[in-house]
Amino acid sequence: MSNNLLAKIILKLKIEMNFLLIHRLGWKRPSSDDVIPKYQLKKILPSNPRIIDCGAHVGADSIELARLFPASKVYSFEPVPDLYKALLHNTRKFKNINTYQLALSSKNGTAKMFISSGDSDASSSLNRPADHLADHPGVQFNQELEVKTVSLDGWARDNGIDSIDFLWLDMQGHELEMLKSSTEILPRVQVIHTEVSVRESYAGVTTYQAYRDWLKNAGFVLYKEAVPADYDMGNALFVRKQS
């Protein structure tokens, strides 16, 4: 057995072990304080949820969600061409994952995306980077790219989607702008996991307190948060308030 093959096997075993201990069983804490373990979703989602992964990157979260809920339908959105190719490749064996080379936003059309590189290719945004540049100096934004955009309402209508169990939002500050335009489908969304900003990481971003208040007014209550005091961003899990 070659050293390269052995290294790949060991890496795969480590990934499998982490998925099992953190996201499926909850026996191990995530390595980062801004992560909400996915096993907690089993308590609040049906066994066959309809899931939107917006900002899917290369598919890690989509795959974990598809594995955690084998009867689910996962719809993964990633507009950056190179990342979308990787997403398509990585999810090719999962029949319950559908991919779209689109950015969810407030309207159908095109928009400028600021592409990240350097320490992270996962920080691209439809919002221009602001405090992110100082908080993460190893991440550069040297490229701007025109990408296709679609509203969640428009996509749902076009695809015959009348309700969504779970939104997984990793949109680098663009989450609330997309949600504000989703007036038709949002009342039929049950659970939202969203990245949140403590500072103005991207221009025009709504910071966490105001974002949380908006979601409260839209009928959601905070279920769990992972927003470390010394981080610029974090994650929060909201569920629709039962009437």
SVG drawing of the C-alpha trace seen along z (x, -y; Angstrom):
<svg xmlns="http://www.w3.org/2000/svg" viewBox="-51 -49 55 51">
<polyline fill="none" stroke="black" stroke-width="0.4" points="0.0,0.0 1.4,-3.4 1.9,-6.1 -0.5,-8.4 -3.2,-5.8 -2.7,-5.1 -2.8,-8.8 -6.2,-9.1 -7.6,-6.2 -6.5,-7.6 -7.9,-11.0 -11.3,-9.4 -11.3,-7.5 -10.7,-10.6 -13.5,-12.4 -15.9,-9.5 -15.0,-9.4 -15.5,-13.1 -18.9,-13.0 -20.0,-10.1 -18.8,-11.5 -19.7,-15.2 -22.7,-15.4 -24.4,-12.0 -24.0,-11.1 -22.9,-14.4 -20.3,-12.7 -17.5,-15.1 -17.3,-18.8 -16.6,-20.5 -13.0,-21.8 -14.4,-25.4 -16.5,-27.3 -18.7,-28.7 -20.1,-25.3 -23.5,-24.0 -23.3,-20.2 -25.8,-18.8 -27.0,-16.0 -29.2,-18.6 -31.2,-18.9 -32.6,-15.4 -34.6,-16.8 -36.3,-19.5 -36.6,-18.3 -38.7,-15.5 -37.0,-12.3 -37.5,-13.4 -36.8,-17.2 -36.6,-19.5 -33.3,-21.3 -31.8,-24.4 -28.0,-24.8 -27.1,-28.3 -23.4,-28.9 -22.7,-25.2 -19.1,-25.7 -17.7,-22.3 -20.5,-20.4 -19.3,-19.4 -22.4,-20.5 -24.8,-19.2 -23.2,-15.8 -23.4,-15.7 -27.0,-16.7 -27.8,-14.2 -26.2,-11.5 -27.8,-12.5 -31.2,-12.5 -31.1,-9.8 -34.7,-10.4 -34.2,-14.2 -34.1,-16.3 -31.1,-18.7 -30.9,-21.6 -27.4,-23.1 -26.6,-26.5 -23.1,-27.6 -22.4,-30.3 -18.6,-30.3 -17.7,-28.2 -14.6,-26.3 -16.4,-25.7 -19.5,-24.5 -17.5,-22.0 -16.1,-20.6 -19.6,-20.6 -20.9,-18.7 -18.1,-16.1 -18.3,-15.6 -22.0,-15.1 -22.3,-12.9 -23.0,-9.7 -25.9,-11.3 -29.2,-10.9 -30.9,-13.2 -28.7,-16.2 -29.6,-18.5 -27.1,-21.3 -27.5,-24.7 -24.8,-27.1 -26.8,-30.1 -26.6,-32.6 -29.8,-33.0 -30.4,-36.7 -33.3,-39.2 -34.0,-39.0 -33.5,-37.0 -30.7,-38.2 -27.0,-38.7 -24.8,-40.4 -21.2,-41.1 -19.6,-38.6 -16.4,-39.4 -14.3,-36.3 -12.1,-35.3 -8.7,-33.6 -5.6,-33.2 -6.4,-31.6 -10.0,-31.0 -11.9,-30.4 -15.1,-30.2 -15.6,-33.9 -16.9,-35.1 -19.9,-37.4 -22.4,-39.5 -21.5,-42.2 -18.2,-44.0 -15.8,-43.0 -15.4,-45.5 -14.1,-44.6 -13.4,-41.2 -10.2,-42.6 -8.8,-43.6 -10.2,-40.6 -8.8,-38.1 -5.8,-39.7 -4.8,-36.4 -7.9,-36.4 -7.8,-38.4 -10.5,-39.6 -8.7,-40.3 -11.3,-39.1 -14.9,-40.2 -17.2,-37.9 -20.6,-38.3 -22.8,-35.4 -26.4,-34.4 -28.8,-35.2 -32.3,-33.9 -34.8,-34.8 -35.9,-32.0 -39.5,-32.8 -38.8,-32.6 -36.8,-29.4 -39.5,-27.8 -42.3,-28.7 -40.3,-27.4 -39.6,-24.1 -43.0,-23.5 -41.7,-23.9 -44.5,-25.0 -42.7,-24.6 -39.1,-24.2 -38.2,-22.4 -34.7,-23.8 -32.6,-26.7 -28.8,-26.3 -27.5,-29.8 -23.8,-30.6 -23.9,-33.7 -21.3,-35.9 -23.5,-38.7 -26.2,-38.5 -28.6,-36.3 -31.1,-38.9 -31.3,-40.6 -32.3,-37.2 -34.8,-36.4 -36.5,-39.8 -37.4,-39.1 -38.8,-35.7 -42.2,-36.9 -44.1,-33.9 -42.0,-31.0 -40.6,-32.2 -43.9,-31.7 -43.6,-28.0 -40.0,-27.6 -39.6,-25.8 -36.0,-26.0 -33.1,-28.3 -29.4,-27.8 -27.6,-31.0 -24.2,-32.6 -24.3,-35.9 -22.0,-38.9 -21.0,-40.6 -19.3,-43.4 -19.7,-44.8 -17.7,-42.0 -19.2,-43.0 -20.6,-46.3 -24.3,-46.7 -24.5,-43.5 -27.1,-43.5 -25.4,-42.6 -26.5,-39.8 -28.8,-41.7 -30.8,-43.4 -30.9,-40.2 -32.2,-38.2 -34.9,-40.8 -36.0,-40.6 -36.3,-36.8 -38.3,-37.1 -40.7,-39.4 -40.9,-36.9 -42.0,-34.2 -38.8,-32.5 -37.3,-31.9 -33.6,-31.3 -32.9,-27.6 -29.1,-27.6 -26.3,-29.9 -22.5,-29.6 -21.2,-33.1 -17.9,-33.3 -17.1,-36.7 -13.8,-37.1 -15.1,-36.1 -16.3,-38.5 -18.9,-36.0 -20.7,-32.9 -23.8,-30.7 -27.3,-30.6 -30.2,-28.2 -33.8,-29.4 -37.1,-27.5 -40.5,-28.7 -42.5,-29.6 -45.5,-27.3 -48.8,-29.0"/>
</svg>
